[in-house]
Amino acid sequence: MRIFMTGASGWIGSAVAPELLAAGHEVSGIARSDASVAALESAGVTPLRGSLDDLDVLRAGAEASDAVIHLGFKHDFNDMAASGRTERAALEVFGDVLAGSGRKFMFASGLAGAAPGTLLTEEYTSPYVGPESPRGGSENLALSFAERGIAPVSLRFSPTVHGNGDHGFAAELVRIARERGVSAYIGDGSNRWAAVHRFDTARMIALALQKAPAGTITHAVGEEGIPTREIAEAIGQGLDLPVISVAPEDAAAHFGWIATFFGMDVTASSKITRELLGWTPTEQGLLADIADYYVKAPAAV
Ligand SMILES: NC(=O)c1ccc[n+]([C@@H]2O[C@H](COP(=O)([O-])OP(=O)(O)OC[C@H]3O[C@@H](n4cnc5c(N)ncnc54)[C@H](OP(=O)(O)O)[C@@H]3O)[C@@H](O)[C@H]2O)c1
């Protein structure tokens, strides 16, 4: 198949593309900078120069493909509304191009939105509807594409897709611990994060491309819920720093933009995904990755 990707140069996408190429697919992807063009070329992905705002490039890429995997996202945590608008505009283009084709549209999504303490399953419907919702209400918009003769597949990622070289949420917690000289959790640290390894995620996406029917919601979840206190303890132990509690009202001052996410209770099952796809996560868990990689990575400058 000819697969068109956004986000092929990103943390998850750069693990997905090799899986697809190894399975014999042709892969193209947007690249907004010389560095991303070079990264895609060296991975064997054909670059299409453009950004997520270049809707003509998205259109051309999707038109020339048999399936689209949309992982690109503007991670501007200071203006998530703008990121959501970009996301929605991109999805509208993909919907128009793919309508009536029966082609697969696989897209990144998340596990947020449920009440704390809820173990999210693939049967859970996101409450986010409409352009002003988080991520532009993109999951519900994309799932509605099934009514337009498209085969949408939601890829709900754990809040941390971890592994060696990560620059995402877990790496940010390590950076903050180094900067502050303490490793902190919020309140009693009993709120949990689901987690999944990047390579397990890539294998799940490749399987979903093969096997997931239209309208499937997949959960990239390797571990259902790790207490954030244990995450802070693993970081503190690895960096030889004290582990402390930060009161919820002080969390924003201590953690900055990631406070909101680190204070969430996000637990999820992937039972349905595992059964449907025959997917079994095999990589090591988050706490082992923190000990082996995150705390040993050079401090960001
Ligand atoms: N990693 C996680 O733990 C996690 C958890 C939950 C959900 N997700 C979601 O999964 C998806 C992939 O995440 P990721 O961790 O792989 O993200 P990432 O490493 O930040 O990569 C983002 C990708 O989007 C591209 N991108 C960003 N802004 C762009 C723009 N304006 N125009 C074109 N491309 C642009 C980046 O291109 P450049 O290479 O040029 O920067 C990169 O390829 C995202 O939707 C993310 O929100 C990730």
The ligand as a Gaussian input file, in Angstrom:
#p B3LYP/6-31G(d) Opt

LIG

0 1
 N        4.276000      10.912000      22.802000
 C        3.263000      10.732000      23.646000
 O        3.503000      10.339000      24.790000
 C        1.832000      10.974000      23.206000
 C        0.805000      10.713000      24.124000
 C       -0.509000      10.929000      23.760000
 C       -0.804000      11.409000      22.501000
 N        0.211000      11.674000      21.613000
 C       -0.153000      12.192000      20.290000
 O        0.437000      11.368000      19.288000
 C        0.788000      12.154000      18.155000
 C        2.257000      11.969000      17.852000
 O        2.980000      12.359000      19.002000
 P        4.570000      12.405000      19.066000
 O        4.938000      12.147000      20.473000
 O        5.149000      11.568000      17.989000
 O        4.818000      13.941000      18.775000
 P        6.155000      14.693000      18.352000
 O        7.364000      13.874000      18.599000
 O        6.087000      16.057000      18.948000
 O        5.995000      14.804000      16.795000
 C        5.037000      15.646000      16.244000
 C        5.095000      15.499000      14.745000
 O        4.238000      16.506000      14.216000
 C        4.992000      17.289000      13.335000
 N        4.538000      18.672000      13.378000
 C        4.394000      19.474000      14.448000
 N        3.969000      20.682000      14.050000
 C        3.872000      20.617000      12.718000
 C        3.497000      21.557000      11.730000
 N        3.117000      22.781000      12.035000
 N        3.520000      21.151000      10.451000
 C        3.921000      19.885000      10.124000
 N        4.278000      18.961000      11.004000
 C        4.250000      19.335000      12.285000
 C        6.422000      17.189000      13.804000
 O        7.286000      17.565000      12.747000
 P        8.802000      18.050000      12.992000
 O        9.625000      16.800000      13.019000
 O        9.094000      18.897000      11.844000
 O        8.820000      18.785000      14.296000
 C        6.484000      15.720000      14.167000
 O        6.639000      14.936000      13.020000
 C        0.391000      13.574000      18.499000
 O       -0.900000      13.814000      18.034000
 C        0.402000      13.561000      20.017000
 O       -0.380000      14.580000      20.592000
 C        1.507000      11.455000      21.940000

